Amino acid sequence: MLEYCLNCDYENEIKPDRAAVTVTVRGEYFEVTEEFYKCPVCGEKFTSSLGHDALDEAYREYRRRHDMLQPEEIRHWRSHYGLTQIELSRLLDWEAATLSSYENGALQEKSEDTLLKFIMAPQNLLNLITSKPHILNVEKQNQLLAQLSANKTVAKHVEQLYTIYSPPNKLGEHSEENKQNISYEPFVQNGIPVFANTSVPVKTLIDYFKGGKSVNNFLDATVSREQVMAFLSELEKQIIKPAM
Ligand SMILES: [Zn+2]
């Protein structure tokens, strides 16, 4: 909201208006919303950095189109491992300003996006940290290596259980408890295992773990924490007492 016109003597509140505009990003067109102020007296148009950012909207859409990471995904992933922007930049051989600008909405190059996704896999981050032992302090390095190894183990175990559960005709061999949590619906996601009463494949949870994400990242409106925990408990039973 503007308090006065920046062009004439009009001194009154000017409310923002919105209009559809076409923005070009790397040669592609995006229909986005532009927010602006129009003085009722002189007709002068202003934009404000406080309002809706049309370019930001276009960048977000560009990233969706090209399956690229959004700024908050980069930031959340980095924070998840307790890495500072400087530490992660040094691990990547990037200027600290580069990472900072991506986390704040600048549009990354495809090659940089590919590199980020690559090191988001716990095994790759683990290798990177191991190959550059002088960047993190010893305490942080040890804690991260432990965290990354644990993720790797969980991902391996979940994958193993997924393999056990995959053939629908084997469902009957597993516990009643877990049947309630994973269902096989022939017409849901082509009959692949999904969490009961949802269309969320069990494989998605595995992919989250493989990507270094946590249960909290995975939970959404459709799959409950109880379903995930019941599934992981069942997994634990299968891995620890495979003969039962
Ligand atoms: Zn004016």
py3Dmol code that shows the C-alpha trace and the ligand (Angstrom):
import py3Dmol

protein = """\
ATOM      1  CA  MET A   1       0.000   0.000   0.000  1.00  0.00           C
ATOM      2  CA  LEU A   2       1.299   3.431  -0.912  1.00  0.00           C
ATOM      3  CA  GLU A   3       0.530   6.435   1.282  1.00  0.00           C
ATOM      4  CA  TYR A   4       0.889   9.042  -1.438  1.00  0.00           C
ATOM      5  CA  CYS A   5       1.636   9.429  -5.134  1.00  0.00           C
ATOM      6  CA  LEU A   6       5.322   9.548  -6.015  1.00  0.00           C
ATOM      7  CA  ASN A   7       4.583  11.795  -8.995  1.00  0.00           C
ATOM      8  CA  CYS A   8       1.983  14.428  -8.067  1.00  0.00           C
ATOM      9  CA  ASP A   9       0.664  16.075  -4.889  1.00  0.00           C
ATOM     10  CA  TYR A  10      -1.969  13.400  -4.243  1.00  0.00           C
ATOM     11  CA  GLU A  11      -1.693  12.402  -0.584  1.00  0.00           C
ATOM     12  CA  ASN A  12      -3.915   9.481   0.149  1.00  0.00           C
ATOM     13  CA  GLU A  13      -3.749   5.765   0.380  1.00  0.00           C
ATOM     14  CA  ILE A  14      -3.399   4.034  -3.014  1.00  0.00           C
ATOM     15  CA  LYS A  15      -4.444   0.394  -3.068  1.00  0.00           C
ATOM     16  CA  PRO A  16      -2.581  -2.112  -5.249  1.00  0.00           C
ATOM     17  CA  ASP A  17      -4.113  -3.370  -8.459  1.00  0.00           C
ATOM     18  CA  ARG A  18      -3.265  -6.535 -10.347  1.00  0.00           C
ATOM     19  CA  ALA A  19      -3.042  -7.423 -14.002  1.00  0.00           C
ATOM     20  CA  ALA A  20      -1.927 -10.381 -16.092  1.00  0.00           C
ATOM     21  CA  VAL A  21       1.399  -9.837 -17.848  1.00  0.00           C
ATOM     22  CA  THR A  22       3.613 -11.995 -20.006  1.00  0.00           C
ATOM     23  CA  VAL A  23       7.178 -12.389 -18.795  1.00  0.00           C
ATOM     24  CA  THR A  24       9.972 -13.921 -20.861  1.00  0.00           C
ATOM     25  CA  VAL A  25      12.420 -16.191 -19.041  1.00  0.00           C
ATOM     26  CA  ARG A  26      15.252 -17.736 -21.057  1.00  0.00           C
ATOM     27  CA  GLY A  27      13.233 -17.440 -24.222  1.00  0.00           C
ATOM     28  CA  GLU A  28      10.036 -18.945 -22.778  1.00  0.00           C
ATOM     29  CA  TYR A  29       6.790 -17.103 -22.099  1.00  0.00           C
ATOM     30  CA  PHE A  30       4.997 -17.088 -18.760  1.00  0.00           C
ATOM     31  CA  GLU A  31       1.607 -15.587 -17.943  1.00  0.00           C
ATOM     32  CA  VAL A  32       1.949 -14.131 -14.474  1.00  0.00           C
ATOM     33  CA  THR A  33       0.324 -11.553 -12.229  1.00  0.00           C
ATOM     34  CA  GLU A  34       1.831  -8.112 -11.862  1.00  0.00           C
ATOM     35  CA  GLU A  35       0.978  -5.926  -8.903  1.00  0.00           C
ATOM     36  CA  PHE A  36       0.998  -2.181  -9.381  1.00  0.00           C
ATOM     37  CA  TYR A  37      -0.335   1.072  -8.017  1.00  0.00           C
ATOM     38  CA  LYS A  38      -2.104   3.614 -10.148  1.00  0.00           C
ATOM     39  CA  CYS A  39      -2.520   7.182  -8.951  1.00  0.00           C
ATOM     40  CA  PRO A  40      -6.219   8.197  -9.239  1.00  0.00           C
ATOM     41  CA  VAL A  41      -5.215  11.794  -9.999  1.00  0.00           C
ATOM     42  CA  CYS A  42      -2.287  11.784 -12.418  1.00  0.00           C
ATOM     43  CA  GLY A  43      -2.588   8.173 -13.611  1.00  0.00           C
ATOM     44  CA  GLU A  44       1.077   7.387 -12.928  1.00  0.00           C
ATOM     45  CA  LYS A  45       1.808   3.670 -12.424  1.00  0.00           C
ATOM     46  CA  PHE A  46       4.208   2.349  -9.761  1.00  0.00           C
ATOM     47  CA  THR A  47       5.389  -1.054  -8.733  1.00  0.00           C
ATOM     48  CA  SER A  48       6.581  -1.864  -5.231  1.00  0.00           C
ATOM     49  CA  SER A  49       9.141  -4.344  -4.037  1.00  0.00           C
ATOM     50  CA  LEU A  50       6.842  -5.138  -1.117  1.00  0.00           C
ATOM     51  CA  GLY A  51       4.074  -6.598  -3.209  1.00  0.00           C
ATOM     52  CA  HIS A  52       3.701  -9.634  -5.420  1.00  0.00           C
ATOM     53  CA  ASP A  53       6.795 -10.225  -7.554  1.00  0.00           C
ATOM     54  CA  ALA A  54       5.878 -11.141 -11.130  1.00  0.00           C
ATOM     55  CA  LEU A  55       9.408 -12.222 -12.018  1.00  0.00           C
ATOM     56  CA  ASP A  56       9.566 -14.455  -8.957  1.00  0.00           C
ATOM     57  CA  GLU A  57       6.308 -16.089 -10.057  1.00  0.00           C
ATOM     58  CA  ALA A  58       7.710 -16.618 -13.566  1.00  0.00           C
ATOM     59  CA  TYR A  59      10.914 -18.158 -12.164  1.00  0.00           C
ATOM     60  CA  ARG A  60       8.896 -20.536 -10.004  1.00  0.00           C
ATOM     61  CA  GLU A  61       6.878 -21.635 -13.020  1.00  0.00           C
ATOM     62  CA  TYR A  62      10.050 -21.995 -15.085  1.00  0.00           C
ATOM     63  CA  ARG A  63      11.532 -24.262 -12.406  1.00  0.00           C
ATOM     64  CA  ARG A  64       8.337 -26.352 -12.335  1.00  0.00           C
ATOM     65  CA  ARG A  65       8.390 -26.710 -16.122  1.00  0.00           C
ATOM     66  CA  HIS A  66      12.001 -27.795 -16.064  1.00  0.00           C
ATOM     67  CA  ASP A  67      11.817 -29.929 -12.926  1.00  0.00           C
ATOM     68  CA  MET A  68      14.270 -27.712 -11.068  1.00  0.00           C
ATOM     69  CA  LEU A  69      14.605 -27.080  -7.338  1.00  0.00           C
ATOM     70  CA  GLN A  70      12.703 -24.183  -5.784  1.00  0.00           C
ATOM     71  CA  PRO A  71      14.658 -21.832  -3.449  1.00  0.00           C
ATOM     72  CA  GLU A  72      13.067 -23.191  -0.258  1.00  0.00           C
ATOM     73  CA  GLU A  73      13.837 -26.782  -1.236  1.00  0.00           C
ATOM     74  CA  ILE A  74      17.533 -25.907  -1.432  1.00  0.00           C
ATOM     75  CA  ARG A  75      17.406 -24.019   1.851  1.00  0.00           C
ATOM     76  CA  HIS A  76      15.449 -26.731   3.706  1.00  0.00           C
ATOM     77  CA  TRP A  77      17.748 -29.441   2.486  1.00  0.00           C
ATOM     78  CA  ARG A  78      20.866 -27.480   3.524  1.00  0.00           C
ATOM     79  CA  SER A  79      19.374 -26.659   6.949  1.00  0.00           C
ATOM     80  CA  HIS A  80      18.372 -30.274   7.432  1.00  0.00           C
ATOM     81  CA  TYR A  81      22.075 -31.135   7.543  1.00  0.00           C
ATOM     82  CA  GLY A  82      23.008 -28.052   9.563  1.00  0.00           C
ATOM     83  CA  LEU A  83      25.303 -26.768   6.809  1.00  0.00           C
ATOM     84  CA  THR A  84      25.846 -23.022   6.496  1.00  0.00           C
ATOM     85  CA  GLN A  85      25.721 -21.355   3.076  1.00  0.00           C
ATOM     86  CA  ILE A  86      29.483 -20.851   3.254  1.00  0.00           C
ATOM     87  CA  GLU A  87      30.186 -24.483   4.127  1.00  0.00           C
ATOM     88  CA  LEU A  88      27.981 -25.852   1.363  1.00  0.00           C
ATOM     89  CA  SER A  89      29.435 -23.353  -1.125  1.00  0.00           C
ATOM     90  CA  ARG A  90      32.951 -24.458  -0.290  1.00  0.00           C
ATOM     91  CA  LEU A  91      31.998 -28.105  -0.646  1.00  0.00           C
ATOM     92  CA  LEU A  92      30.599 -27.286  -4.105  1.00  0.00           C
ATOM     93  CA  ASP A  93      33.427 -24.907  -5.083  1.00  0.00           C
ATOM     94  CA  TRP A  94      30.840 -22.187  -5.547  1.00  0.00           C
ATOM     95  CA  GLU A  95      31.023 -18.527  -4.593  1.00  0.00           C
ATOM     96  CA  ALA A  96      28.983 -18.102  -1.392  1.00  0.00           C
ATOM     97  CA  ALA A  97      26.971 -15.401  -3.166  1.00  0.00           C
ATOM     98  CA  THR A  98      25.822 -17.913  -5.796  1.00  0.00           C
ATOM     99  CA  LEU A  99      24.148 -20.258  -3.337  1.00  0.00           C
ATOM    100  CA  SER A 100      22.738 -17.359  -1.364  1.00  0.00           C
ATOM    101  CA  SER A 101      21.178 -15.862  -4.484  1.00  0.00           C
ATOM    102  CA  TYR A 102      19.514 -19.194  -5.408  1.00  0.00           C
ATOM    103  CA  GLU A 103      18.098 -19.588  -1.935  1.00  0.00           C
ATOM    104  CA  ASN A 104      16.704 -16.084  -2.271  1.00  0.00           C
ATOM    105  CA  GLY A 105      14.997 -16.581  -5.608  1.00  0.00           C
ATOM    106  CA  ALA A 106      17.572 -16.116  -8.387  1.00  0.00           C
ATOM    107  CA  LEU A 107      17.109 -18.590 -11.222  1.00  0.00           C
ATOM    108  CA  GLN A 108      19.803 -21.246 -11.202  1.00  0.00           C
ATOM    109  CA  GLU A 109      21.453 -22.681 -14.303  1.00  0.00           C
ATOM    110  CA  LYS A 110      20.324 -26.183 -15.233  1.00  0.00           C
ATOM    111  CA  SER A 111      23.843 -27.552 -14.686  1.00  0.00           C
ATOM    112  CA  GLU A 112      23.951 -26.124 -11.167  1.00  0.00           C
ATOM    113  CA  ASP A 113      20.528 -27.556 -10.453  1.00  0.00           C
ATOM    114  CA  THR A 114      21.711 -30.967 -11.616  1.00  0.00           C
ATOM    115  CA  LEU A 115      24.737 -30.741  -9.326  1.00  0.00           C
ATOM    116  CA  LEU A 116      22.572 -29.781  -6.339  1.00  0.00           C
ATOM    117  CA  LYS A 117      20.200 -32.687  -6.925  1.00  0.00           C
ATOM    118  CA  PHE A 118      23.155 -35.016  -7.310  1.00  0.00           C
ATOM    119  CA  ILE A 119      24.648 -34.121  -3.949  1.00  0.00           C
ATOM    120  CA  MET A 120      21.225 -34.259  -2.299  1.00  0.00           C
ATOM    121  CA  ALA A 121      21.485 -38.042  -2.484  1.00  0.00           C
ATOM    122  CA  PRO A 122      22.929 -38.950   0.951  1.00  0.00           C
ATOM    123  CA  GLN A 123      25.607 -41.205  -0.511  1.00  0.00           C
ATOM    124  CA  ASN A 124      26.873 -38.423  -2.784  1.00  0.00           C
ATOM    125  CA  LEU A 125      26.900 -35.824  -0.024  1.00  0.00           C
ATOM    126  CA  LEU A 126      28.721 -38.306   2.163  1.00  0.00           C
ATOM    127  CA  ASN A 127      31.343 -38.861  -0.551  1.00  0.00           C
ATOM    128  CA  LEU A 128      31.729 -35.135  -1.111  1.00  0.00           C
ATOM    129  CA  ILE A 129      32.266 -34.428   2.597  1.00  0.00           C
ATOM    130  CA  THR A 130      34.727 -37.303   2.873  1.00  0.00           C
ATOM    131  CA  SER A 131      36.678 -36.076  -0.151  1.00  0.00           C
ATOM    132  CA  LYS A 132      37.037 -32.566   1.325  1.00  0.00           C
ATOM    133  CA  PRO A 133      37.879 -33.192   4.962  1.00  0.00           C
ATOM    134  CA  HIS A 134      39.108 -29.679   5.772  1.00  0.00           C
ATOM    135  CA  ILE A 135      35.969 -27.720   5.053  1.00  0.00           C
ATOM    136  CA  LEU A 136      33.842 -28.694   8.050  1.00  0.00           C
ATOM    137  CA  ASN A 137      35.057 -28.782  11.629  1.00  0.00           C
ATOM    138  CA  VAL A 138      35.678 -32.269  13.000  1.00  0.00           C
ATOM    139  CA  GLU A 139      32.615 -32.319  15.212  1.00  0.00           C
ATOM    140  CA  LYS A 140      30.208 -31.299  12.468  1.00  0.00           C
ATOM    141  CA  GLN A 141      31.836 -33.625   9.976  1.00  0.00           C
ATOM    142  CA  ASN A 142      31.496 -36.640  12.285  1.00  0.00           C
ATOM    143  CA  GLN A 143      27.916 -35.815  13.125  1.00  0.00           C
ATOM    144  CA  LEU A 144      27.032 -35.437   9.432  1.00  0.00           C
ATOM    145  CA  LEU A 145      28.745 -38.625   8.403  1.00  0.00           C
ATOM    146  CA  ALA A 146      26.792 -40.493  11.100  1.00  0.00           C
ATOM    147  CA  GLN A 147      23.520 -38.892   9.975  1.00  0.00           C
ATOM    148  CA  LEU A 148      24.188 -39.673   6.312  1.00  0.00           C
ATOM    149  CA  SER A 149      25.138 -43.267   7.002  1.00  0.00           C
ATOM    150  CA  ALA A 150      21.945 -43.742   9.023  1.00  0.00           C
ATOM    151  CA  ASN A 151      19.859 -42.371   6.153  1.00  0.00           C
ATOM    152  CA  LYS A 152      21.591 -44.742   3.780  1.00  0.00           C
ATOM    153  CA  THR A 153      20.796 -47.719   6.001  1.00  0.00           C
ATOM    154  CA  VAL A 154      17.139 -46.773   6.352  1.00  0.00           C
ATOM    155  CA  ALA A 155      16.813 -46.280   2.592  1.00  0.00           C
ATOM    156  CA  LYS A 156      18.330 -49.698   1.944  1.00  0.00           C
ATOM    157  CA  HIS A 157      16.002 -51.391   4.411  1.00  0.00           C
ATOM    158  CA  VAL A 158      12.894 -49.663   3.139  1.00  0.00           C
ATOM    159  CA  GLU A 159      13.807 -50.664  -0.376  1.00  0.00           C
ATOM    160  CA  GLN A 160      14.238 -54.252   0.756  1.00  0.00           C
ATOM    161  CA  LEU A 161      10.811 -54.256   2.339  1.00  0.00           C
ATOM    162  CA  TYR A 162       9.333 -52.641  -0.726  1.00  0.00           C
ATOM    163  CA  THR A 163      10.705 -55.519  -2.783  1.00  0.00           C
ATOM    164  CA  ILE A 164       9.109 -57.991  -0.377  1.00  0.00           C
ATOM    165  CA  TYR A 165       5.776 -56.249  -0.647  1.00  0.00           C
ATOM    166  CA  SER A 166       5.806 -55.532  -4.326  1.00  0.00           C
ATOM    167  CA  PRO A 167       4.114 -58.618  -5.752  1.00  0.00           C
ATOM    168  CA  PRO A 168       0.451 -58.158  -4.817  1.00  0.00           C
ATOM    169  CA  ASN A 169      -0.122 -61.889  -4.401  1.00  0.00           C
ATOM    170  CA  LYS A 170       2.372 -61.973  -1.531  1.00  0.00           C
ATOM    171  CA  LEU A 171       0.425 -59.515   0.580  1.00  0.00           C
ATOM    172  CA  GLY A 172      -1.367 -62.315   2.388  1.00  0.00           C
ATOM    173  CA  GLU A 173       1.922 -63.578   3.777  1.00  0.00           C
ATOM    174  CA  HIS A 174       2.438 -60.427   5.768  1.00  0.00           C
ATOM    175  CA  SER A 175       0.888 -59.169   8.938  1.00  0.00           C
ATOM    176  CA  GLU A 176      -2.679 -57.956   9.267  1.00  0.00           C
ATOM    177  CA  GLU A 177      -1.381 -54.788  10.847  1.00  0.00           C
ATOM    178  CA  ASN A 178       0.488 -53.736   7.771  1.00  0.00           C
ATOM    179  CA  LYS A 179      -2.258 -54.715   5.366  1.00  0.00           C
ATOM    180  CA  GLN A 180      -4.191 -51.842   6.824  1.00  0.00           C
ATOM    181  CA  ASN A 181      -1.407 -49.448   5.967  1.00  0.00           C
ATOM    182  CA  ILE A 182      -0.394 -50.495   2.508  1.00  0.00           C
ATOM    183  CA  SER A 183      -3.050 -51.368   0.022  1.00  0.00           C
ATOM    184  CA  TYR A 184      -2.925 -52.751  -3.462  1.00  0.00           C
ATOM    185  CA  GLU A 185      -5.603 -51.312  -5.623  1.00  0.00           C
ATOM    186  CA  PRO A 186      -5.381 -52.580  -9.192  1.00  0.00           C
ATOM    187  CA  PHE A 187      -6.562 -49.261 -10.580  1.00  0.00           C
ATOM    188  CA  VAL A 188      -4.663 -46.997  -8.234  1.00  0.00           C
ATOM    189  CA  GLN A 189      -1.250 -46.081  -9.650  1.00  0.00           C
ATOM    190  CA  ASN A 190      -1.329 -49.164 -11.908  1.00  0.00           C
ATOM    191  CA  GLY A 191      -1.525 -51.549  -8.972  1.00  0.00           C
ATOM    192  CA  ILE A 192       1.742 -50.567  -7.304  1.00  0.00           C
ATOM    193  CA  PRO A 193       1.693 -50.514  -3.484  1.00  0.00           C
ATOM    194  CA  VAL A 194       0.191 -47.337  -2.088  1.00  0.00           C
ATOM    195  CA  PHE A 195      -0.606 -46.217   1.435  1.00  0.00           C
ATOM    196  CA  ALA A 196      -4.164 -47.280   2.296  1.00  0.00           C
ATOM    197  CA  ASN A 197      -6.927 -44.906   1.203  1.00  0.00           C
ATOM    198  CA  THR A 198      -4.445 -42.715  -0.688  1.00  0.00           C
ATOM    199  CA  SER A 199      -2.821 -42.758  -4.088  1.00  0.00           C
ATOM    200  CA  VAL A 200       0.636 -42.191  -2.577  1.00  0.00           C
ATOM    201  CA  PRO A 201       3.015 -44.993  -3.622  1.00  0.00           C
ATOM    202  CA  VAL A 202       5.139 -46.557  -0.871  1.00  0.00           C
ATOM    203  CA  LYS A 203       8.040 -46.027  -3.271  1.00  0.00           C
ATOM    204  CA  THR A 204       7.657 -42.267  -2.759  1.00  0.00           C
ATOM    205  CA  LEU A 205       8.642 -42.657   0.903  1.00  0.00           C
ATOM    206  CA  ILE A 206      11.714 -44.621  -0.184  1.00  0.00           C
ATOM    207  CA  ASP A 207      12.626 -41.899  -2.660  1.00  0.00           C
ATOM    208  CA  TYR A 208      12.364 -39.334   0.130  1.00  0.00           C
ATOM    209  CA  PHE A 209      14.798 -41.293   2.276  1.00  0.00           C
ATOM    210  CA  LYS A 210      17.134 -41.823  -0.662  1.00  0.00           C
ATOM    211  CA  GLY A 211      17.083 -38.102  -1.312  1.00  0.00           C
ATOM    212  CA  GLY A 212      18.132 -37.475   2.288  1.00  0.00           C
ATOM    213  CA  LYS A 213      14.715 -36.238   3.386  1.00  0.00           C
ATOM    214  CA  SER A 214      12.902 -37.168   6.562  1.00  0.00           C
ATOM    215  CA  VAL A 215       9.468 -38.517   7.496  1.00  0.00           C
ATOM    216  CA  ASN A 216       8.403 -34.960   8.270  1.00  0.00           C
ATOM    217  CA  ASN A 217       9.211 -33.915   4.704  1.00  0.00           C
ATOM    218  CA  PHE A 218       7.095 -36.766   3.404  1.00  0.00           C
ATOM    219  CA  LEU A 219       3.949 -36.269   5.462  1.00  0.00           C
ATOM    220  CA  ASP A 220       1.138 -34.499   3.725  1.00  0.00           C
ATOM    221  CA  ALA A 221      -2.603 -34.230   4.037  1.00  0.00           C
ATOM    222  CA  THR A 222      -3.208 -37.763   2.739  1.00  0.00           C
ATOM    223  CA  VAL A 223      -0.717 -40.055   4.491  1.00  0.00           C
ATOM    224  CA  SER A 224      -0.745 -39.922   8.287  1.00  0.00           C
ATOM    225  CA  ARG A 225       2.251 -40.167  10.570  1.00  0.00           C
ATOM    226  CA  GLU A 226       0.667 -43.298  12.064  1.00  0.00           C
ATOM    227  CA  GLN A 227       0.622 -44.994   8.646  1.00  0.00           C
ATOM    228  CA  VAL A 228       4.283 -44.175   8.052  1.00  0.00           C
ATOM    229  CA  MET A 229       5.280 -45.300  11.550  1.00  0.00           C
ATOM    230  CA  ALA A 230       3.305 -48.541  11.243  1.00  0.00           C
ATOM    231  CA  PHE A 231       5.011 -49.194   7.936  1.00  0.00           C
ATOM    232  CA  LEU A 232       8.473 -48.511   9.410  1.00  0.00           C
ATOM    233  CA  SER A 233       7.703 -50.738  12.427  1.00  0.00           C
ATOM    234  CA  GLU A 234       6.701 -53.509  10.070  1.00  0.00           C
ATOM    235  CA  LEU A 235       9.906 -52.901   8.150  1.00  0.00           C
ATOM    236  CA  GLU A 236      11.907 -53.163  11.356  1.00  0.00           C
ATOM    237  CA  LYS A 237      10.279 -56.521  12.137  1.00  0.00           C
ATOM    238  CA  GLN A 238      11.005 -57.802   8.667  1.00  0.00           C
ATOM    239  CA  ILE A 239      14.643 -56.746   8.716  1.00  0.00           C
ATOM    240  CA  ILE A 240      15.470 -57.731  12.275  1.00  0.00           C
ATOM    241  CA  LYS A 241      13.502 -61.001  12.351  1.00  0.00           C
ATOM    242  CA  PRO A 242      13.391 -62.027   8.711  1.00  0.00           C
ATOM    243  CA  ALA A 243      12.394 -65.612   9.599  1.00  0.00           C
ATOM    244  CA  MET A 244       9.078 -64.768  11.279  1.00  0.00           C
TER     245      MET A 244
END
"""
ligand_1 = """\
1
ZN
Zn -0.279 11.155 -8.967
"""
view = py3Dmol.view(width=600, height=400)
view.addModel(protein, "pdb")
view.setStyle({"model": 0}, {"cartoon": {"style": "trace"}})
view.addModel(ligand_1, "xyz")
view.setStyle({"model": 1}, {"stick": {}})
view.zoomTo()
view.show()
